[in-house]
Amino acid sequence: MDLITKTANTKIGKKVTNKKNRIVKILTIVLVVILAISAVTFFAAYLPGKQLLSQFENAKTEVDKLKQSVNDKDLDQVKINLANLNQHLSQIKSTYSKLKLVGSLPVVRNYYKDGQEALIIADNGLETGNILITAIEPYKDFLGIKGAATSSADTTEDRIEFLTQSIEGLIPHFDTIESKISNINDSINKIDASRYPDNIRGIEVKSKINQAQDLTSQVYQYIKNSKPLLSKVSWLLGKDSPRNYLMIFQNDGELRPSGGFWTAYSTMTVKNGKVTPGTASNIYDLDDKINSRVPAPRLIKSYHINVPYLNLRDSNLSPDFPTNAKIFLDQYTKVMGSKNKFDAVVAIDTEILVDMVRVLGKLDTRVGTFTANPDKRCDGCPSIIYDLQWMSGRPRNYIEPNRKDFMNPLMSALLANVMGSEKNKMSPLVQTLFENINEKHVMIYFPDEQMQNVGNMANITGKIVDVDQNTDYLHLNDANFASAKSNIFITQKIDHDIKIQNGVATHKISVTYVNPSPGSNCNLEKGDLCLNASVYRDLFRFYTPLGSKLVKMTGSEVETVQYEELNKQVFEGFYGNKFGLNPKSNIKTSIEYTSGVNVGKDYALVLQKQPGTKAVDYQITINGKELPKFNWVADKTIKFSL
């Protein structure tokens, strides 16, 4: 081999060696970087993450214990659980701070911030819990909370006085609680649900965030809007001056637009919390005194049977209770005189009677003993429902004046039993009352404008609400026209499909009415009680935003009637003359329309429930995504991130 060749080979060998060295250096650097990243990830992410999971599990166990303590009404144990949760939260916050380096990376930055907001929410939640304990602890005996030793109120008058003081004592705490819930609401709304997948390992993520945002918003609005009403408790109980109330009894077994057929009324005076019954009568006696010759309006002429004039008993044609209450009050005043000025008109239906009696166990009155036990005479409906229907509507071969005068002694006995009940029943009774108000089995109209505004804020007036221009709206309203008391048995199921495209929401709503019970023997000569009619005759109306456009309606035997009312676009239908809902059968109606609302990035829908109705089995699907099914028992807001 000559010198030139040797030199060339040497150079080539050096180049190969250098290249190998560079590759080795690069690989070494890459390996060092990988090891460094792995180390950083291990110490900055994996270890804290693993520790967080363990701490979350411990906190979750404590949350489960807290729920049990609340259910047991064990205030002392609740305090312990909250203190333990506070320690767990401190540990979680400390561990979470170790993820700050990883949380600064572009991909995970927003998720890290969401975690920080979640910790703020937890902080405010625990603080709210401690404030609530401080607020209610002085009244735990009255509320029947575990650990109470002595009776704080022995007589009915004592209980009323104590209840008033209790509510007034809670009001200052409401400011602090409202502030904390406001902070929680702000934090949870900073979390963008659209960043998250629909589910992770079978756990619904996006929908859970939307539900939490919706619930928090509703709780915040409830607390904020209820505070003015709570400050009026002394006024309502007549502590400064006697309050006069006109009560309307709505029979939800015969459903009407504002909750039920107006069957009877009574008056009462409340002074220093003591209730004094006044006059009482059935609606037919009042109609006889009015002797109306006002021609029946279109709805009555079109769908009622042989009713040429507008009677007071048929005057609650609006789904808006204040509208109907004004009519009742005006007609009552014309006939009975205006010497007694009423401070409020209160409407109740049978549901609150059933629920209260269910808590009490039974109700003894001078007109009989009532229970909420299932009664085979009405296919398992509560016994008190059948008894009341029998007392007021049983067939008679004679004229019986004041056949519904039993309502006054019934209500007097109910009030006396509630205020005189054992203290362990006070908490469920109070809870039952609030549930019935929330579900619109109790509604109040105030002639005084200021009080009415307070009632509207607290959502106790049955008013059809106005929503902002970016919020969708739906109210379904049914009216039973001459179908006995079939609504005792009828249930509803709604499938609601919403497709949103280019800012337009198209609704397809299917409503299934089911009557699972056998028909009644409605032969009056036989003397049986006619509850479940052979054919159900139903006027149904969909109240939607102004500007909504009908695509089609099915299940109506009349052409769809369209008009504007109560600042809503209404689509009206009817069944029951040509075909109807029979006992032990079902019938379906449906509507398709485009909403008049312009939809933005997020979609919100207000579902306003009709007073007097049972729970409705409700399923919503938005853009093909099926939301969790729920029972529609009260006004509800649905929020969905598009």
Buried (B, 14 or more C-beta within 10 A) or exposed (E): EEEEEEEEEEEEEEEEEEEEEEEEEEEEEEEEEEEEEEEEBEEBBEEBBEBBEEBEEBBEEBBEBBEEBBEEBBBBBBBBBBEBBBEBBEBBBEBBEBBEBBBEEEEBEEEBBBBBBBBBBBBBBBBBBBBBBEBBBEBBBBBBBBEBEEEBBEEBEBBBBBBBBBBEEBBEBBEBBBBBBBBBBBBBEEBBBEEBEEEEEEEBBBBBBBBBBBEBBBBBBBBBBBBBBBBBBBBBBBBEEEBBBBBBBBBBBBBBBBBBBBBBBBBBBBBBBBBEBBEBBBBBBBBEBBEBEEEBEEBBEBBBEEBEBBBBBBBBBBBBBBBBBBBBBEBBBEEBEEEBEBBBBBBBBBBBBBBBBBBBEBBEBEBBEBBBEEBEBBBEBBBBBBBBBEBBBBEEEEEEEEBBBBBBBBBBBBBBBBBEBEBEBBBBBBEBBEBBBBBBBBBBBBBEEEBBEBBBBBBBBBBBBEBEEEBBBBBBBBBBBBBBBBBBBBBBBBBBBBBBEEEBBBBBBBBBBBBEBEBBEBEEEEEBBBBBBBBBBBBBBBBBBEEBBBEEBEBBEBEBBBEEBBEBBBBBBBBBEEEBBBBEEBBBBBBBBBBBBBBEEBBBBBBBBBBBBBBBBBBBBBEEEEBEEBEBBBBBBBBBBE
